[in-house]
Amino acid sequence: MILSKNKIKFKLILSLITLLTIFCFAIFAFSAETATIDEQLEQLRSILDSSSNYSDFHKNQMLLPRLKDLLESGIAFESTKEIIENSVERSLNAYNIKKVFDIILETQQEGLPAENLINKVNEGFAKNVNKSVIISVISTKAENLKKANEILNEARQEGLEINGGEDMVEILADSLENDVPQESLSWLLKTGATEGKRMEEISEISEELSYLSLLAFDSGLSPEEISLLFKKSTENCSNIGEICENIQNDLETEISSAKIEEGGTVKLSTTTDSGTLPTSSTGSPIEVGETPAQEAGEAPTETSSTPEPSTSPAEETPTPPEN
């Protein structure tokens, strides 16, 4: 009986020691992490101190608190340090640095791949891009990441299984950056998932849609026209394998149709297989079904380029040129 009580007491003591050890280890780990972030902030402070462009207010009230937020949110120290070094080197003012950090932090806190934004910032610095352009680019990139995440969540809410969540968000965001309509990408993801397509297949089609969107833009189509073109093409698709070919065909039709102006006017090419097309001396377009306008006091002839004597309109009407 006494032996049994001693065993119980021993187990209780052992359990208390174990819990105390775990508690002490947790405190130590937390202290070590805090010390690490504090040390990192000191390194970043020293970089800011190396420039006379930043006042104590800039450093203590604006930049260092935001830098701490970035590090605590999981942004890599090296990435943060690189942005600060580039900012100091190019004398970026504190307010613009904070704008960059705010965009990155918001993206990170929403669980989106913020590393993409950091890469864009450093790429812009490397190419000496204007600071306002850098901020505009990463703002747009952040918005596209949000839209891409909305597309992904919408598909999942409908019960569709989508693999490679973060990678898929980046793929869709890249296509949005190339002006592929959000509705078309949503259709692609949902239809592809329904058909059981692999992420690689959906990614390849998404990249091709980016190419076709840029091609449409280079052909003179406005964003609104591109959106309508993609919408029409997706409505006529029964599977994702048809979408790119449909858009290509519709794009060719759109480009051909664009050569016909309002009111039935045709934009004729300057040459054909049989040679130069007839045009008026003023260069004005030729209406469909009309013949080229004759020069004042001159009628076209079959063989001679020498003008015939002028005749009164009441006496004679001009005859069209023979082929």
Buried (B, 14 or more C-beta within 10 A) or exposed (E): EEEEEEEEEEEEEEEEEEEEEEEEEEEEEEEEEEEEBEEBBEEBBEBBEEBEEBEEEBBEEBBBBBBBBBBEBEBEBEBBBBBBBBBBEEEBEBEBBBBBBBBBBBBBEEEBBBBBBBBBBBEBBEEEBEBEEBBEBBBBBBBBBBBBBBBBEEBBEEEBEBEBBEEBBBBBBBBBBBBBBBEBBBBBBBBBBEEEBEBEBBBBBBBBBBBBBBBBBEBEBEEEBBBBBBBEBBEEBEEBBEBBEBBBEBBEEBBEEEEEEEEEBBEEEEEEEEEEEEBEEEEEBBEEEEEBBBEEEEBBEEEEEEEEEEEEEEEEEBEEEEE
